[in-house]
Amino acid sequence: MTTKKKLTSGAILVLYALIMMEGILMATPFGLFLYSFYRPFLEGVRQSVLTAWIAAFFLPHSVAATSSTLIQFLMLSKLLFFIGIIGFFAFAIQVYWAKFRRKGVVKNIVYSYIRHPQYLFFMLSGVGLLFMWPRMMMLILFTIMSIFYFYLAKFEESRMQAKHPEYLEYMKKTAMFIPGNPGGKIFNLLFGWIPNQKVAQLIAIVLVIIIIFSGAIGLRNLTIANISITKIPDKNIMVISIFPHTEQYLRDVAYKTMAYDSVHKALSEQGNVSFTAHILPSNYGMLGMFVEIQNKAELAESFRNRSSLKDWLWGTESDKVKVVISKIDKPGEKFVPLNEIMDMSAKMTPVLVADLNLTTGEIINVTMTSTTHYGDVPQPIF
């Protein structure tokens, strides 16, 4: 293996590890240790409105559903993580078995259609991780990893042509990553007129990056337009429901919560700021993204009674809800207008969590807090 290939492979593994760490480990007790690693970077980008978007999320994570069929379909892409990992190892076994038997270039089964199924499936697993934890930072890492993979494949093919002259003929008959080579056809159509192929590739990569990030922003806006949200201007508060509900429902919950003396007092003490009020099921499984969980024993007990992963994550709807009220700020701005709360530079800081009985309108308990389970690291607003 050449030094260039070793460096590229190592860089890819580091990028994938970074994606995997936040995509998976944050949902475990190791999340606290993980954010001791990520926190300096995320806090750093939060200092400027020009870079704060890096810590934002582009797809729904804290809400259970949207009314957008496209978004609901895309969320199933989390399964690509498992499909990608299985495919990657399956094709790795095929390649190393051929090397063990000294069969030369592998050209059968899937390799008769594409030259790099291992890389394709590894990137698919990266897409799955990205949908598990869709932070813009993860999208940046995934995009860089994909570019590295493209050039790693190019390095390998140069080496294979030198070692196996017949590999050039194999390349002419098979696509690089996708059967039928649609990427190559589009590249030739748009950039085939450019004499310098390296320049053409660079322009194509820049265009792809623009498309990826424009698409992410578009999906973010589509998500926000299709979740249960209402604004209460006289209270400077935006109400967001985890499960779909009418605006009247959201307003009723918010007014019942804010009418409670200790809640009203706590919000008044925050000064001239705007708020979000998230309406969660009483047994919402990802409460730690919103507030520091005080009674961990009670939370653990509630998990034992859940019959599915969906219940474990989102909880179950009932006449009892938790309302988490957070104040909103942006870099250099303490007061954020309601129409800017969903900006990518906005950040929540929890103020309190209230347990509300919807039937009686009674506040059962109010817990003051100023941090999430993951410290001051920005968490998803929606």
C-alpha positions in Angstrom: 0.0 0.0 0.0 1.4 3.4 -1.0 1.9 6.2 1.5 -0.7 8.3 -0.4 -3.3 5.5 -0.1 -2.4 4.9 3.6 -3.0 8.6 4.3 -6.3 8.7 2.4 -7.6 5.5 4.0 -6.6 6.8 7.4 -8.3 10.1 6.8 -11.5 8.3 5.7 -11.5 6.1 8.8 -11.1 9.1 11.1 -14.0 11.0 9.3 -16.2 7.9 9.5 -15.3 7.5 13.2 -16.3 11.2 13.9 -19.6 10.7 12.2 -20.3 7.4 14.0 -19.3 8.8 17.4 -22.0 11.5 17.5 -24.5 9.5 15.4 -24.5 6.5 17.7 -22.7 7.2 21.0 -24.7 10.3 21.9 -27.7 8.0 22.5 -25.7 6.1 25.1 -24.2 6.9 28.5 -20.9 7.6 26.6 -22.5 10.7 25.2 -21.2 12.8 28.0 -17.6 11.7 27.3 -18.2 12.2 23.6 -19.2 15.8 24.1 -16.1 16.5 26.1 -14.4 15.9 22.8 -16.8 17.8 20.6 -17.7 20.6 22.9 -14.7 23.0 22.2 -15.4 22.8 18.5 -19.2 23.3 18.7 -18.8 26.1 21.2 -16.3 27.7 19.0 -18.5 27.7 15.9 -21.4 29.1 18.1 -19.4 32.3 18.6 -20.2 33.7 15.2 -23.5 33.9 13.2 -21.4 33.0 10.2 -20.4 29.6 11.6 -23.2 28.8 14.1 -25.1 26.9 11.4 -22.5 24.1 11.6 -24.1 23.0 14.9 -27.6 23.1 13.6 -29.8 20.2 12.4 -31.2 19.8 8.9 -33.8 17.0 9.4 -36.3 16.2 12.3 -34.8 14.6 15.3 -36.7 15.6 18.4 -40.2 15.5 16.7 -41.9 12.1 16.1 -43.4 12.9 12.7 -44.1 15.5 10.0 -46.9 15.8 7.5 -44.4 15.6 4.7 -44.4 12.2 3.0 -40.9 13.0 1.6 -39.4 13.6 5.1 -41.1 10.5 6.5 -39.6 8.5 3.6 -36.2 9.9 4.1 -36.2 9.1 7.8 -36.3 5.4 6.8 -32.8 5.9 5.4 -31.5 5.2 8.9 -31.7 1.6 7.8 -29.0 2.2 5.3 -26.5 2.1 8.1 -27.1 -1.6 8.7 -27.5 -2.4 5.0 -24.2 -0.6 4.3 -22.2 -2.3 7.0 -23.5 -5.8 6.0 -22.7 -5.1 2.3 -19.3 -3.7 3.0 -18.2 -6.8 4.9 -19.8 -9.1 2.4 -17.8 -7.7 -0.5 -14.7 -7.4 1.6 -14.9 -11.2 2.2 -15.3 -11.7 -1.6 -12.1 -9.7 -2.4 -9.9 -11.2 0.3 -11.1 -14.7 -0.5 -10.0 -14.1 -4.1 -6.7 -12.8 -2.9 -6.2 -15.8 -0.7 -6.9 -18.1 -3.6 -4.8 -15.9 -5.9 -7.6 -15.4 -8.4 -6.5 -12.0 -9.5 -9.0 -9.2 -10.2 -12.5 -9.9 -8.9 -15.0 -9.4 -11.7 -18.0 -11.6 -10.8 -21.3 -11.1 -9.0 -21.7 -7.4 -8.1 -18.2 -6.6 -9.3 -19.4 -7.4 -12.9 -21.6 -4.2 -12.6 -19.6 -1.9 -10.4 -15.9 -1.7 -9.6 -16.2 -0.5 -6.0 -19.2 -2.0 -4.2 -17.3 -2.0 -0.9 -16.9 1.8 -1.0 -20.5 2.2 -2.2 -21.9 0.3 0.8 -19.5 2.0 3.2 -20.8 5.4 2.0 -24.4 4.1 2.3 -23.7 3.2 6.0 -22.4 6.8 6.4 -25.7 8.1 4.9 -27.6 6.0 7.5 -25.5 7.5 10.3 -26.2 11.0 8.9 -29.9 10.4 9.1 -29.6 9.1 12.7 -28.0 12.3 13.9 -28.5 15.0 11.1 -26.3 17.8 12.3 -24.8 20.0 9.7 -21.3 19.2 11.1 -22.0 15.5 10.3 -23.0 16.5 6.7 -19.7 18.3 6.3 -17.7 15.3 7.5 -19.7 12.9 5.3 -19.2 15.1 2.2 -15.4 15.2 2.8 -15.4 11.5 3.4 -17.2 10.9 0.1 -14.7 13.0 -1.8 -11.8 11.1 -0.2 -13.4 7.8 -1.2 -13.6 9.0 -4.8 -9.9 9.8 -4.9 -9.0 6.6 -3.0 -10.8 4.6 -5.7 -8.8 6.5 -8.3 -5.5 5.7 -6.6 -6.4 2.1 -6.4 -7.4 1.9 -10.0 -4.0 3.4 -11.1 -2.3 0.7 -9.0 -4.5 -2.0 -10.5 -3.8 -0.9 -14.0 0.0 -1.1 -13.4 -0.3 -4.5 -11.7 -3.0 -6.0 -14.0 -3.1 -4.6 -17.5 -6.4 -6.3 -18.2 -8.0 -4.1 -15.5 -8.3 -1.2 -18.0 -10.6 -3.2 -20.2 -12.6 -4.1 -17.1 -12.9 -0.4 -16.2 -14.4 0.3 -19.7 -17.1 -2.3 -19.2 -18.2 -1.5 -15.6 -19.3 1.6 -13.7 -17.4 3.0 -10.8 -20.1 3.1 -8.1 -23.6 2.9 -9.6 -24.6 0.4 -12.4 -25.0 2.2 -15.7 -22.6 4.9 -14.6 -25.1 7.7 -14.4 -22.6 9.9 -12.6 -20.0 9.5 -15.4 -22.6 10.3 -18.1 -23.8 13.5 -16.3 -20.1 14.5 -15.8 -19.4 14.0 -19.5 -22.5 15.9 -20.5 -21.7 18.9 -18.2 -18.0 19.0 -18.1 -16.7 16.8 -21.0 -15.8 19.9 -23.0 -13.2 20.9 -20.4 -9.8 19.7 -21.7 -8.1 19.4 -18.2 -9.9 16.5 -16.4 -8.6 17.6 -13.0 -10.1 21.0 -13.4 -13.3 19.4 -14.6 -13.4 17.2 -11.5 -12.8 20.1 -9.2 -15.7 22.1 -10.7 -17.9 19.0 -10.5 -17.1 18.5 -6.8 -17.8 22.2 -6.0 -21.2 21.8 -7.8 -22.0 18.6 -5.9 -21.2 20.3 -2.6 -23.5 23.2 -3.5 -26.3 20.8 -4.4 -25.8 18.8 -1.2 -25.9 21.7 1.2 -28.7 23.5 -0.7 -30.7 20.3 -0.5 -30.1 20.0 3.3 -31.3 23.6 3.8 -34.3 22.8 1.6 -35.1 19.7 3.7 -34.8 21.7 6.9 -37.3 24.3 5.7 -39.6 21.6 4.5 -39.5 19.9 7.9 -40.2 23.2 9.7 -43.2 23.8 7.4 -44.7 20.4 8.2 -44.5 20.1 12.0 -46.9 21.3 14.6 -45.8 24.8 15.5 -47.6 27.9 16.7 -46.5 31.4 17.8 -47.8 33.3 20.8 -46.5 36.9 20.1 -47.7 38.5 23.4 -45.7 35.9 25.4 -42.7 35.9 23.0 -43.0 32.1 22.8 -43.0 29.5 20.0 -44.8 26.3 20.9 -43.6 23.0 19.2 -45.4 19.7 19.6 -43.5 16.4 19.3 -46.6 14.7 18.0 -48.9 16.3 15.4 -51.6 18.5 17.1 -53.8 21.5 16.2 -52.7 25.1 16.9 -55.5 25.3 19.4 -54.1 22.3 21.3 -50.7 23.9 21.4 -52.0 27.2 22.6 -54.1 25.6 25.3 -51.1 23.7 26.7 -48.9 26.7 26.6 -51.4 29.0 28.4 -52.2 26.4 31.0 -48.5 26.0 31.7 -47.6 29.7 31.8 -50.6 30.5 34.0 -48.9 28.6 36.9 -47.3 31.1 39.3 -43.8 29.6 39.5 -43.7 29.2 35.7 -44.8 32.8 35.1 -42.2 34.0 37.7 -39.4 32.0 36.2 -40.0 33.3 32.7 -40.3 36.9 33.9 -36.9 36.6 35.6 -35.3 35.8 32.2 -35.8 39.4 31.0 -36.4 40.4 27.4 -35.9 37.1 25.7 -38.0 34.8 23.5 -38.8 31.2 24.3 -39.7 27.8 22.9 -42.1 25.5 24.6 -41.8 21.8 23.6 -44.8 19.6 24.4 -43.5 16.1 25.1 -45.1 12.9 26.2 -44.6 12.3 29.9 -42.3 9.3 29.1 -40.4 10.9 26.2 -37.3 8.9 25.7 -34.9 11.7 24.6 -35.7 14.2 27.4 -31.9 14.6 28.0 -31.7 16.6 24.7 -33.9 19.3 26.3 -33.1 19.2 30.0 -30.7 17.7 32.6 -32.5 14.6 33.8 -32.7 14.7 37.6 -34.6 11.5 38.5 -32.7 9.0 36.5 -34.2 6.0 38.5 -37.7 7.1 37.6 -36.7 7.5 33.9 -35.1 4.1 33.8 -38.2 2.5 35.3 -40.4 4.1 32.6 -38.1 2.6 29.9 -38.8 -1.0 31.2 -42.5 -0.7 30.3 -42.0 0.2 26.7 -42.8 -2.4 24.1 -41.0 -1.0 21.0 -38.1 1.2 19.9 -40.6 3.9 18.8 -42.1 4.0 22.3 -38.6 4.0 23.8 -37.7 7.1 21.7 -40.9 9.1 21.5 -42.9 7.9 24.4 -46.7 7.4 24.3 -49.4 10.1 24.1 -51.6 10.5 27.2 -53.4 13.2 29.2 -50.1 13.9 30.9 -47.4 15.9 29.2 -44.0 17.5 29.9 -43.6 21.1 28.7 -40.0 22.1 28.4 -39.5 25.9 28.1 -36.2 27.1 26.8 -34.9 30.6 26.1 -33.5 31.4 22.7 -30.4 33.3 21.8 -28.1 33.8 18.8 -24.5 34.9 18.6 -24.4 38.5 19.7 -28.2 38.7 20.2 -30.0 38.1 23.4 -33.5 38.8 22.0 -34.5 36.7 19.0 -37.8 37.6 17.3 -40.2 34.7 16.9 -39.8 34.6 13.2 -36.0 33.9 13.7 -36.3 31.2 16.3 -35.9 28.5 13.6 -32.8 30.1 12.1 -29.8 27.8 11.9 -27.9 30.1 14.3 -30.5 30.0 17.1 -29.8 28.0 20.2 -32.0 26.8 23.1 -31.1 27.0 26.8 -33.6 25.2 29.0 -35.3 27.2 31.8 -37.8 24.7 33.3 -39.8 21.6 32.7 -43.4 21.4 33.8 -45.5 18.2 34.2 -49.0 19.1 33.1 -52.3 17.1 33.5 -54.3 18.1 30.4 -57.6 16.9 31.8 -57.5 18.9 35.0 -55.2 21.7 33.8 -53.1 21.0 37.0 -49.3 21.5 37.0 -48.0 18.5 38.9 -44.4 19.5 39.2 -42.1 22.2 37.9 -38.3 21.6 37.8 -35.9 24.5 37.1 -32.9 23.8 35.0 -30.3 25.6 32.9 -28.6 22.8 31.0 -29.3 19.7 28.9 -28.0 16.2 29.6 -25.1 17.1 27.2 -24.1 20.4 28.8 -24.1 23.5 26.6 -23.8 21.7 23.3 -26.6 22.8 20.9 -29.4 20.3 20.5 -32.1 20.0 17.8 -35.0 22.5 18.1 -37.3 20.3 16.0 
